Every structure is written in C-alpha cells, then in structure tokens.
C-alpha cells in the first residue's frame, strides 16, 4: 500500500542526505520520482545535502497545488513513481493535504522530510499537519549533537552567536555561517532553555572568577 511517510529530526541530522539516498536507490532501479523542495540552502529548485550532494527539484511556491502539479505532469505523458518533498516544514497545511491526496488518489508513495519545530520550539504548520496525516512518522536515528555532547533536540536561531527567540518563523540560514549572519545551531533542551549556544558557553568559560580569592 502506498504511504505518506514523514521523516523528521533537528537540523544537521541527515534528512536531505536520506532524501537523496532514497532518490538514488529508486532511480537505480529504473523508477522516476517527482522531487519538491522549498527554500533549500543551495538555492531555488534544488535538493541538497551538507555532504555536498545536490539534485534538481521543483521549487514549491505559495499557493501551489502539488496534487494538480502531479496530475498535469502525468496527463502530459510524464512519469512519477514516487514523490519526495524536502523542507516540508515550509509547506502550507493545505499542501500537506494535497500530498496525502497524491497517496490516496494516485497511489504513489510520498516521502516528506522536515524539521518538526522552529527556533522557538513551536511546531511548523506544515510539520504539524504531517504529524496529523502521515501513515508513519520516522525520527531519524542519526543524532545531531549539542555543543555539550548531549543529543540535540532543539533548533536555535543565532545572530553573532547569540540565540534569539523573536522574529519571523521562516528565515533561511544554515548551521554553517559567518559570525554576523543569521544562523542556526542545534542544542539539547537544557541549553536551549538557558539560551546557551556554543559561542556563549565559550565566552562564559573565558570570564574571570566572580568571587575574588584572597590569601589568609
């Protein structure tokens, strides 16, 4: 039976790498996929991994009907044996409904990859709808690590290494960035709650003792 599968995890846990691996495995068997993406780090119309792998994709726009796109593609003689949707957290809830319809009405497997929560630990609307509709939710087993070495469970937005908790939900950035740019860092829950990034932890470690030491 075809399925809608949601592969979720923090940033830097290998979601896009797995999407590319699924594409490679199926294309090597003669299957053809339809790949959707949005706001990929490599630019418009791309699905890329931090390992350097990249392939072309259909850039999803606001209000685009993904089900209609598949139907038009098939009606014009195109082929699609499965669907991959990367950066699915950026899709609108109604677009997730359209992906579910692709599974139910067109009989195609849909593999969606995305971050579950934003930098404020709030669900992305697209991810929330995937959790509600998916036949399976798979949490990736490749664990991203917080700077302290614990399992990273939260995504933090940073500016100059300082964690911020206000701003638009979607601001494109990466875990690799220059100091002054908007960037992201994965943290464990404890350090996300304390707003302690790697940069702030390093600064704290370099601070002088707050209590003076005097000799007797």
Secondary structure, DSSP 8 states (H G I E B T S, - for coil): ---EEEEE--TTSSHHHHHHHHHHHHHTTT--EEEEESS-TT-TTEEE-TTS-EEE-EE--TT--HHHHHHHHHHTT---SEEEE-SGGGS-HHHHHHHHHHHHHH--EEEEEE-SB-TTS-B-HHHHHHHHH-SEEEE-SS--B-TTSSB--EEEEEETTEEE--S-S-----SS--TTSEEEEEE-HHHHHTT--HHHHHHHHHS--SS-----
